[in-house]
């Protein structure tokens, strides 16, 4: 990318001014990454070319040192992946990869050599870390030793940085001798490393080559820019070419362009005819039907599916001991309606999960807690997939921590964006491009009736509107809604308001507040709604295309063991008259759920098992 905002001479002066104090830092970073006295040829030189090209983005980094360190580590990462033949963005730990590379480079002395500085020998374990751990550890050590600066430089959450540092330090303790182990702390390691980086003797040939290549690179980019001319000329020619091609295509095909625009819905309808019709009496339209063959996900695996207007998304949680925990997402467009559910899935993204950090006791000793996923939820709204993951301690204690993850379906980038500690309860609703969060502080309290009446101490409701494509920046600032009524139960977003099924911890002996449904508008107006009582059966709220909210309830089917009946009814304000009876699907189904403003169920008709996606009206 050719930088803007700086003319050539100013950029050159800036980079050359940084080279003198930071050349040793760049060289040291490459030494530690690869575990070599002399890092691979080109790493140091290419770092300064990268800094020159991206100078206009230096404002995103806390300091110039952070920008330069980020550049050299990216160069090291790219080189390592080219060597190993890996192009993935994150890699599994491969302790021996760089050692093998070092053996192949017989011209580069190993850090085991006698003349190698003592600090590099002590830190040889860094070259054995995974790529992700190296990025965190070296940024932390070479910038300023602050977790906040490291997180900002890498654009990662603080929890992520702390977790990586903790894991890396444990690795260091297993590689060092007893004396070093007792003496080493992050501060002592960093002090020794910075002293080395400021005094290291970089080969003069590398310094000269870097300066010459920098001048030549700047001149070449400048010449290319002059040849291309102003940017608006390039963009204008591209736009004109696109319009010309479109006009030619339209002229050749006549009115066929208009006909093809309607093809997807027609295709869906014709393919759906290959399957038995869906169960009747659904108060809306059926969007898609998919055959559930032998290799299809079970209803348990379908529990987390998310539905949009044109596709459904099926997430899969992986917590195997051989890989980092993650949620992998597949997209199945409705254009495949009538076919098998597994016929045409496409990868939609992946969320790497970050287990909570282990805690320390009053003496500063780390208490190891094996975290396991207790429950998780998945939603899609707009260009975003949202996952809520609740972790619990493996020792079966009551400790739980919830996390909120975002995945951009446009870029494939994901990140942990919010954490709720064990002293809080939280409810999260996703829809209409928003994420709504309410937390409540769990008081110790006493047992018995007093505890039941007190309940959790609820906090105001935070309403986030998702923006952009960068997960860590997508939430932005929250708009707050007062919640004097208490802690919401099972909230959902229905376009113009929140609907929730009662208030936690507020039940009297005669009239249960839990049996009242509520609507909360975005300006904070609360209204009561007439819905079914909370009797332990599954309930959902969903808004139809006409704007009419519905409540949905499932009950066991007495005539067909293992099947359920699905009831629908308009959700209206309390005090209404002439209430009509609830309507139900014309037959039993095997499974049912609601996702955002859509419904999904599994039915078996004429010995054909299928998944049906509908939208209430």
C-alpha positions in Angstrom: 0.0 0.0 0.0 1.5 3.3 -1.1 1.3 5.7 1.9 -0.5 9.0 1.8 -0.3 12.0 4.0 3.5 12.2 3.8 5.6 13.4 0.9 8.6 11.2 -0.1 11.3 13.3 1.6 9.4 13.6 4.9 8.7 9.9 5.0 12.4 9.1 4.3 13.5 11.4 7.1 11.1 9.9 9.5 12.1 6.3 8.9 15.8 7.2 8.9 15.4 9.0 12.2 13.8 5.8 13.7 16.5 3.5 12.3 19.3 4.7 14.5 17.7 4.1 17.9 15.5 1.1 16.9 17.8 -0.9 14.5 19.1 -2.9 17.5 15.5 -3.6 18.6 14.6 -4.9 15.1 17.7 -7.1 15.0 17.0 -8.5 18.5 13.4 -9.3 17.7 14.4 -11.3 14.7 17.2 -13.1 16.7 14.7 -14.2 19.4 11.9 -15.2 17.0 14.1 -17.6 15.1 16.6 -18.5 17.9 19.6 -17.5 15.8 22.6 -15.2 16.3 22.1 -14.1 12.7 18.4 -13.9 11.6 17.4 -15.0 8.1 18.5 -12.7 5.3 16.1 -10.0 4.4 14.0 -9.9 7.6 15.7 -6.8 9.0 15.9 -4.9 5.7 12.3 -5.7 4.7 11.1 -4.5 8.1 12.2 -0.9 7.3 10.5 -1.2 3.8 7.3 -2.2 5.5 7.6 0.7 8.0 8.0 3.1 5.1 5.0 1.7 3.2 2.7 1.8 6.2 3.9 5.1 7.7 0.5 6.7 7.3 -1.0 4.2 9.7 1.5 4.8 12.5 -1.1 6.9 14.3 -2.9 3.6 15.2 0.1 2.5 17.4 0.8 3.8 20.9 4.5 4.8 20.0 6.9 4.7 17.0 8.6 1.8 18.8 5.4 -0.2 18.9 4.9 0.4 15.1 8.4 -0.7 14.3 8.2 -3.8 16.6 4.9 -4.7 15.0 6.5 -4.4 11.5 9.4 -6.7 12.3 7.3 -9.3 14.0 4.9 -9.4 11.0 8.0 -9.9 8.8 9.2 -12.8 11.0 5.7 -14.3 11.0 5.4 -14.1 7.2 8.8 -15.6 6.7 8.1 -18.5 9.1 4.9 -19.3 7.4 6.5 -19.3 4.0 9.1 -21.7 5.3 6.6 -24.1 6.8 4.2 -23.8 3.9 1.4 -22.5 6.2 -0.8 -19.6 5.2 -3.4 -19.8 8.0 -3.7 -16.7 10.2 -3.2 -18.6 13.4 -1.1 -21.7 13.9 -1.0 -24.5 16.3 2.1 -24.5 18.6 5.0 -26.1 16.7 8.0 -26.1 19.0 10.4 -27.8 16.6 9.6 -25.8 13.4 12.3 -23.1 13.9 14.8 -25.6 15.3 14.6 -27.6 12.1 15.0 -24.4 10.1 18.0 -23.4 12.1 19.6 -26.8 11.3 19.1 -26.1 7.6 20.8 -22.7 7.9 24.3 -24.0 8.4 25.7 -20.5 7.7 23.8 -19.0 10.7 25.3 -19.8 14.1 23.0 -21.2 16.8 22.3 -19.5 20.1 24.0 -22.4 21.7 27.3 -21.0 20.5 29.8 -19.9 23.1 30.0 -16.3 21.9 26.2 -15.8 22.1 25.2 -13.2 24.7 23.9 -14.6 27.9 20.5 -12.9 27.6 19.8 -14.5 24.2 20.7 -17.9 25.6 18.3 -17.5 28.5 15.5 -16.4 26.1 16.1 -19.2 23.6 12.7 -20.7 24.7 10.9 -17.8 23.0 11.8 -19.4 19.6 10.0 -22.6 20.7 6.7 -20.8 21.4 3.8 -20.8 19.0 3.6 -17.8 16.5 0.7 -16.2 18.5 2.6 -16.4 21.7 5.8 -15.0 20.1 3.8 -12.0 18.9 2.5 -11.2 22.4 5.8 -12.0 24.3 8.1 -10.0 22.0 5.7 -7.1 21.7 5.4 -7.0 25.5 9.2 -7.2 26.1 10.4 -4.9 23.3 7.8 -2.0 23.5 7.3 -1.0 27.2 6.4 -4.0 29.2 2.8 -2.9 29.7 -0.2 -5.2 29.0 -2.4 -2.3 27.9 0.2 -1.2 25.3 0.7 -4.7 24.0 -3.1 -5.2 23.7 -3.4 -1.9 21.8 -0.4 -2.7 19.5 -1.8 -6.1 18.6 -5.4 -5.0 18.7 -6.2 -7.8 21.1 -8.2 -7.8 24.4 -6.2 -7.5 27.6 -7.4 -10.9 28.7 -5.9 -12.4 25.6 -2.6 -10.8 26.2 -2.5 -11.8 29.9 -3.4 -15.4 29.0 -0.6 -15.6 26.4 1.9 -14.1 28.7 1.0 -16.4 31.5 1.3 -19.5 29.3 4.6 -18.3 27.9 6.1 -17.7 31.4 5.2 -21.2 32.4 7.0 -22.4 29.3 10.0 -20.3 30.3 10.1 -21.9 33.8 10.3 -25.4 32.3 13.3 -24.5 30.1 15.4 -22.5 32.6 17.8 -23.8 35.3 16.9 -23.5 39.0 18.9 -20.3 39.6 17.5 -18.6 36.6 14.0 -19.7 37.4 14.2 -18.2 40.8 15.6 -14.9 39.6 13.5 -14.3 36.5 10.5 -12.0 36.3 9.1 -10.2 33.4 10.7 -6.9 34.6 14.1 -8.5 35.0 13.9 -10.2 31.6 12.9 -6.9 29.9 15.5 -4.8 31.6 18.3 -7.2 30.4 16.8 -7.4 27.0 16.5 -3.7 26.4 20.0 -3.1 27.6 21.2 -5.7 25.1 19.0 -4.2 22.2 20.5 -0.8 22.7 24.1 -2.0 22.7 24.0 -4.9 20.2 26.4 -4.6 17.3 24.4 -5.0 14.1 26.6 -6.0 11.1 27.5 -2.8 9.3 26.6 -4.5 6.0 23.0 -4.9 7.1 22.7 -1.3 8.1 24.1 -0.1 4.8 21.9 -2.5 2.8 18.8 -1.4 4.7 19.5 2.3 4.0 20.2 1.7 0.3 17.2 -0.5 -0.2 15.0 2.0 1.6 16.1 4.8 -0.8 15.6 2.6 -3.9 12.2 1.4 -2.7 11.0 5.0 -2.0 12.2 6.1 -5.5 10.4 3.1 -7.2 7.1 3.7 -5.4 7.3 7.4 -6.2 7.9 6.6 -9.9 5.0 4.1 -10.0 2.7 6.7 -8.4 3.6 9.3 -11.1 3.0 6.7 -13.8 -0.4 5.8 -12.5 -1.4 9.4 -12.1 -4.1 10.6 -9.7 -6.2 7.9 -7.9 -9.5 9.3 -9.3 -8.3 8.5 -12.8 -7.8 4.8 -11.9 -11.1 4.6 -10.1 -12.9 6.4 -12.9 -11.5 4.0 -15.6 -12.5 1.0 -13.5 -16.0 2.2 -13.1 -16.3 3.0 -16.8 -15.1 -0.5 -17.7 -17.7 -2.1 -15.4 -20.5 0.0 -16.9 -19.4 -0.8 -20.4 -19.3 -4.6 -19.7 -22.8 -4.4 -18.1 -24.2 -2.6 -21.1 -22.7 -5.2 -23.5 -24.1 -8.1 -21.5 -27.5 -6.5 -21.4 -27.4 -5.9 -25.2 -26.5 -9.5 -25.9 -29.1 -11.1 -23.6 -31.9 -8.6 -24.1 -34.4 -8.8 -21.3 -33.0 -12.0 -19.9 -31.1 -9.9 -17.3 -34.5 -9.0 -15.6 -35.7 -12.6 -15.8 -32.5 -14.0 -14.0 -33.0 -11.6 -11.1 -36.1 -13.5 -10.1 -34.5 -16.9 -10.5 -33.5 -17.6 -6.9 -37.0 -17.6 -5.5 -38.3 -19.6 -8.4 -35.5 -22.1 -8.0 -36.2 -22.5 -4.3 -39.9 -23.1 -5.0 -39.3 -25.8 -7.7 -36.7 -27.6 -5.6 -38.9 -27.6 -2.5 -41.4 -29.6 -4.6 -39.0 -32.6 -4.3 -40.0 -32.8 -0.6 -43.3 -33.5 1.1 -45.1 -30.2 2.0 -44.5 -28.7 5.4 -46.9 -29.1 8.2 -49.9 -26.9 7.6 -51.5 -24.0 9.6 -48.2 -22.1 10.0 -49.1 -18.3 10.4 -46.6 -17.1 7.8 -44.6 -18.2 4.8 -42.1 -21.1 4.5 -38.7 -19.9 3.2 -36.9 -23.2 2.7 -37.0 -27.0 3.2 -33.9 -29.2 3.6 -33.8 -33.0 3.6 -32.1 -34.5 6.7 -30.2 -37.5 5.4 -28.0 -39.8 7.4 -25.1 -37.4 7.5 -27.2 -34.4 8.6 -26.7 -32.8 12.0 -28.8 -34.1 14.8 -31.4 -32.0 16.5 -28.9 -31.5 19.4 -26.4 -30.0 16.9 -29.2 -27.9 15.3 -30.0 -26.3 18.7 -27.5 -23.4 17.9 -28.5 -22.8 14.3 -29.1 -19.1 13.3 -31.5 -18.1 10.5 -31.5 -15.0 8.3 -33.7 -13.9 5.4 -31.6 -15.8 2.9 -29.6 -18.5 4.7 -29.1 -20.5 7.8 -25.8 -20.8 9.8 -24.8 -23.9 11.7 -22.1 -23.5 14.3 -20.0 -26.4 15.7 -18.2 -26.2 19.0 -14.8 -27.9 19.1 -13.1 -28.5 22.5 -10.7 -31.4 21.7 -7.6 -31.7 23.7 -5.4 -31.5 20.6 -6.5 -28.0 19.4 -7.5 -24.6 20.7 -11.2 -24.4 21.5 -13.2 -22.8 18.7 -16.6 -22.4 17.1 -16.6 -23.1 13.4 -19.5 -21.7 11.3 -21.0 -23.0 8.1 -23.5 -21.2 5.9 -26.3 -22.9 3.9 -28.1 -20.6 1.5 -31.8 -21.0 0.8 -31.1 -21.5 -2.9 -30.4 -25.1 -1.9 -34.0 -25.6 -0.7 -35.3 -29.0 -1.6 -31.8 -30.7 -1.4 -30.0 -32.3 1.5 -28.9 -29.9 4.3 -25.3 -31.1 3.8 -25.3 -30.7 0.0 -23.8 -27.2 -0.3 -22.4 -25.8 2.9 -19.8 -23.1 2.7 -17.3 -22.0 5.4 -18.5 -18.7 7.0 -15.8 -18.2 9.7 -14.3 -19.4 12.9 -14.2 -18.0 16.4 -11.2 -19.0 18.5 -12.2 -19.2 22.1 -10.1 -17.9 24.9 -10.5 -19.8 28.2 -10.4 -17.4 31.3 -7.1 -16.8 33.0 -6.3 -18.7 36.1 -6.6 -16.7 39.3 -4.1 -16.0 42.0 -4.5 -16.5 45.8 -3.7 -14.0 48.5 -0.1 -15.0 48.4 0.3 -14.4 44.7 0.4 -18.1 43.8 -1.5 -19.1 40.7 -4.4 -21.4 41.3 -4.8 -23.6 38.3 -8.4 -23.9 37.1 -9.3 -26.2 34.3 -12.1 -24.3 32.5 -14.8 -26.2 30.5 -17.6 -24.8 28.3 -20.8 -25.1 30.4 -23.2 -23.7 27.8 -23.1 -21.5 24.7 -25.4 -19.6 22.4 -25.0 -18.4 18.8 -26.9 -15.7 16.9 -26.5 -13.9 13.5 -27.6 -10.3 12.9 -26.7 -8.3 9.8 -23.0 -8.9 8.9 -22.2 -10.2 12.4 -22.2 -13.6 14.2 -22.4 -13.3 17.9 -21.5 -16.1 20.4 -22.0 -16.1 24.2 -19.9 -18.7 25.9 -20.2 -19.6 29.6 -17.2 -21.3 31.2 -17.3 -23.2 34.5 -14.5 -24.5 36.7 -13.6 -28.1 36.1 -13.4 -28.7 39.8 -17.2 -28.5 39.9 -17.1 -25.4 42.0 -19.8 -22.7 41.4 -17.3 -20.4 39.6 -18.6 -19.3 36.2 -17.4 -16.7 33.7 -19.3 -15.6 30.5 -17.7 -14.2 27.4 -19.1 -12.4 24.3 -17.4 -13.0 20.9 -18.0 -11.3 17.6 -17.3 -12.7 14.1 -17.5 -10.5 11.0 -19.1 -12.5 8.3 -17.6 -10.0 5.8 -13.9 -10.3 6.7 -13.9 -13.6 8.7 -12.2 -11.8 11.6 -13.3 -12.7 15.2 -12.4 -11.6 18.7 -13.4 -11.8 22.3 -15.0 -8.4 23.0 -16.5 -8.6 26.5 -16.1 -10.7 29.7 -18.5 -11.0 32.7 -16.9 -12.3 35.9 -18.2 -14.8 38.3 -19.8 -12.2 40.6 -22.3 -11.2 37.8 -25.3 -12.7 36.1 -25.8 -11.5 32.5 -28.6 -11.8 29.9 -27.8 -11.0 26.2 -30.2 -10.4 23.3 -29.1 -10.2 19.7 -31.0 -8.9 16.7 -31.8 -6.0 14.4 -28.1 -5.1 14.3 -28.0 -4.7 18.0 -26.5 -6.5 21.1 -28.4 -5.8 24.3 -26.7 -6.7 27.6 -28.0 -6.5 31.2 -25.9 -7.6 34.1 -26.8 -8.1 37.7 -24.6 -8.4 40.8 -25.3 -11.6 42.6 -25.6 -10.9 46.4 -24.5 -13.5 48.9 -27.8 -13.1 50.9 -29.4 -15.6 53.1 -31.4 -18.6 52.2 -35.2 -19.0 52.5 -38.0 -16.6 51.6 -35.9 -13.5 52.2 -33.4 -14.6 49.6 -36.1 -15.3 47.1 -37.6 -11.9 47.4 -34.3 -10.0 47.1 -33.0 -11.6 43.9 -30.0 -10.2 41.9 -29.2 -6.5 42.0 -29.8 -5.5 38.4 -27.9 -2.8 36.5 -29.0 -0.6 33.7 -29.4 -2.2 30.2 -26.6 -1.5 27.7 -27.7 -1.3 24.0 -24.9 -1.6 21.5 -25.4 -1.0 17.8 -22.9 -3.0 15.7 -20.8 -1.0 13.3 -18.0 -1.5 10.8 -16.1 -4.8 10.3 -13.5 -4.8 13.1 -14.7 -7.0 16.0 -12.9 -5.0 18.7 -14.4 -1.7 17.5 -17.9 -3.0 16.6 -19.7 -2.5 19.9 -18.7 1.2 20.4 -20.3 3.1 23.1 -23.5 1.7 24.7 -26.8 3.5 25.0 -28.2 2.8 28.5 -31.8 2.1 29.4 -32.9 2.3 33.0 -34.2 -0.9 34.5 -35.9 -0.1 37.8 -38.2 -3.1 37.3 -35.3 -5.6 37.8 -33.4 -8.2 35.9 -34.9 -9.4 32.6 -35.6 -13.0 31.8 -35.1 -14.4 28.3 -35.1 -11.0 26.4 -35.4 -10.9 22.7 -35.1 -8.0 20.2 -38.2 -7.5 18.1 -37.5 -4.5 15.9 -38.9 -1.6 17.8 -38.5 -3.0 21.3 -37.3 -5.6 23.7 -39.7 -8.4 24.8 -38.9 -10.4 27.9 -40.6 -13.1 29.9 -40.9 -11.8 33.4 -38.5 -10.4 35.9 -36.0 -12.6 37.9 -36.5 -12.8 41.7 -39.8 -10.9 41.9 -42.5 -13.5 42.6 -45.2 -12.9 45.2 -47.4 -15.6 46.7 -50.6 -14.7 44.9 -49.7 -12.9 41.7 -46.4 -14.0 40.0 -44.6 -11.2 38.2 -42.8 -14.1 36.3 -46.2 -14.7 34.6 -46.2 -11.3 33.0 -44.5 -10.6 29.7 -43.0 -7.2 29.1 -42.2 -4.9 26.2 -39.5 -2.2 26.6 -39.1 0.4 23.9 -35.8 1.9 22.9 -36.8 5.1 24.7 -37.3 3.2 28.0 -41.2 2.9 28.0 -42.3 -0.3 29.7 -45.5 -2.1 28.9 -47.1 -5.3 30.1 -48.1 -8.0 27.5 -50.6 -10.8 27.7 -48.6 -14.0 27.3 -48.7 -17.6 28.6 -47.5 -18.3 32.2 -44.0 -19.4 32.8 -44.8 -23.0 33.6 -41.5 -24.6 32.6 -42.4 -25.2 29.0 -40.3 -23.6 26.2 -41.5 -20.1 25.2 -40.4 -17.7 22.6 -41.3 -14.2 21.4 -41.1 -13.4 17.6 -42.2 -10.5 15.5 -43.9 -11.2 12.1 -43.3 -9.4 8.9 -46.5 -7.3 9.5 -45.0 -6.0 12.8 -47.3 -8.2 14.9 -45.5 -9.9 17.8 -46.3 -13.5 18.6 -45.7 -15.8 21.5 -44.8 -19.4 20.7 -45.0 -22.4 23.0 -44.2 -26.1 22.6 -46.0 -28.9 24.5 -45.5 -32.7 24.4 -47.8 -34.5 21.9 -50.0 -37.1 23.7 -50.6 -39.1 20.5 -47.0 -39.3 19.3 -44.3 -40.1 21.9 -41.2 -37.9 21.3 -43.0 -35.3 19.3 -44.3 -31.9 20.2 -47.2 -29.6 19.3 -46.4 -26.0 18.5 -48.8 -23.2 19.6 -48.9 -19.6 18.2 -50.8 -16.6 19.5 -50.6 -12.8 19.0 -48.8 -11.1 21.8 -50.9 -8.1 22.8 -51.1 -5.6 25.6 -52.8 -6.7 28.8 -56.5 -5.8 29.2 -57.4 -6.7 25.7 -60.9 -8.2 25.0 -62.2 -10.9 22.7 -59.0 -12.9 22.9 -58.9 -15.7 20.3 -57.7 -19.2 21.1 -54.1 -20.1 20.2 -53.6 -21.8 16.9 -51.2 -24.7 16.4 -49.4 -26.4 13.5 -51.6 -29.0 11.8 -49.4 -31.8 13.0 -46.7 -32.8 15.5 -43.0 -32.1 14.8 -39.9 -33.6 16.3 -38.1 -30.4 17.1 -38.7 -26.6 17.1 -36.8 -23.4 17.8 -36.9 -19.6 17.1 -33.9 -17.7 15.7 -34.2 -13.9 15.6 -37.6 -13.4 13.7 -37.6 -16.8 12.0 -38.8 -20.3 13.0 -37.3 -23.7 12.3 -38.6 -27.1 12.9 -37.9 -30.8 12.1 -40.8 -32.9 10.7 -41.1 -36.4 9.3 -43.7 -36.8 6.6 -44.0 -39.8 4.2 -40.9 -41.2 5.8 -38.9 -38.1 4.8 -37.2 -36.2 7.5 -36.7 -32.5 6.8 -35.8 -29.2 8.3 -38.3 -26.4 7.6 -37.6 -22.7 7.9 -40.5 -20.2 8.2 -41.2 -16.6 8.8 -44.4 -15.5 10.7 -46.5 -12.8 9.1 
